[in-house]
Each structure stands twice: as structure tokens, then as C-alpha cells.
């Protein structure tokens, strides 16, 4: 996104095997915004550049480093009935 864009920050947090790839592909297709990834590298201005970041839940390092930079979180979880 450009520097003049108003960004409403969203994190897509997915539990393992919950269909995260399909979710972020749909998010990109519907919004036209490239979804960023927090794996291995997140620049300090990630929110200003993407607006949407995907991550895993629970996070591998067990930390929440976003503070209050995002306005909403979408937690994607498999149907527990099918996961057992």
C-alpha cells in the first residue's frame, strides 16, 4: 500500500492444518492487498506496507510482538470434531 493509504490492520492467525493458505489467498483476491508473513522476517513498517499479516497460532516462539499495531485478529481453527 502507498504511504497515503488508510490501513486497518488485520492479523490472520491460523491453527496448524486449518486451511490458512486458502484463507490468505481469498483475502488477497477479495481485497487486492498482498498478505504479509511474519515467518522469519517482519520489517518494522510491515503494517504500513500490507495491512494484513498471516501467522501461526500458537506462535512457534510463544511471543506476541505486535503490541497494539493491529485492529483485529481472525483466528482460523479446524472443526474440533474432525481434528480428533
C-alpha positions in Angstrom: 0.0 0.0 0.0 1.1 3.6 -0.5 2.0 5.9 2.2 -1.3 7.8 1.8 -3.5 4.7 2.3 -5.5 4.3 5.5 -4.7 0.9 6.9 -7.0 -1.1 9.1 -4.5 -3.7 10.5 -5.6 -7.4 10.5 -3.8 -10.5 11.6 -4.8 -13.8 10.1 -3.8 -16.4 12.8 -4.2 -20.0 11.8 -4.0 -23.1 13.9 -2.0 -25.8 12.2 -3.9 -27.7 9.4 -6.7 -25.2 9.5 -6.7 -24.0 5.9 -4.6 -20.9 6.2 -3.3 -21.0 2.6 -6.9 -20.9 1.2 -7.8 -18.1 3.7 -5.0 -15.8 2.8 -5.4 -16.4 -0.9 -9.1 -15.4 -0.6 -8.1 -12.4 1.5 -5.7 -11.2 -1.3 -8.2 -11.9 -4.0 -11.1 -10.1 -2.3 -9.1 -7.1 -1.0 -6.4 -6.7 -3.7 -3.9 -6.3 -0.8 -0.8 -8.6 -0.6 -0.9 -10.6 2.6 2.4 -10.3 4.6 4.0 -13.2 6.6 5.7 -13.0 10.0 7.8 -16.1 9.4 11.5 -15.4 9.8 11.3 -11.7 8.8 8.9 -8.8 9.5 10.1 -5.3 8.7 9.2 -2.6 11.2 6.9 -1.0 8.7 5.0 -4.2 7.8 1.6 -2.8 8.9 2.1 0.3 6.7 3.1 -1.8 3.7 0.5 -4.6 3.8 -2.3 -4.1 6.3 -2.8 -7.9 6.6 -0.2 -10.2 8.2 -0.6 -14.0 8.5 0.9 -16.0 11.3 0.6 -19.4 13.1 -1.2 -19.9 16.4 0.2 -20.9 18.8 3.3 -18.9 17.6 6.4 -21.0 17.4 8.3 -18.6 19.7 5.4 -18.1 22.0 5.5 -14.3 21.8 3.1 -11.5 20.7 5.4 -8.8 19.3 2.6 -6.8 17.6 1.6 -4.7 20.6 -1.4 -2.6 19.7 -0.5 -2.1 16.0 -3.4 -4.2 14.7 -7.1 -3.5 15.0 -8.4 -7.1 14.6 -7.4 -10.7 14.6 -9.0 -13.5 12.6 -8.3 -16.9 14.3 -8.8 -19.8 11.9 -9.4 -23.1 13.7 -10.2 -26.5 12.3 -13.5 -28.1 13.3 -12.5 -29.9 16.5 -14.9 -32.8 15.7 -12.8 -33.6 12.6 -9.5 -33.0 14.2 -9.8 -35.7 16.8 
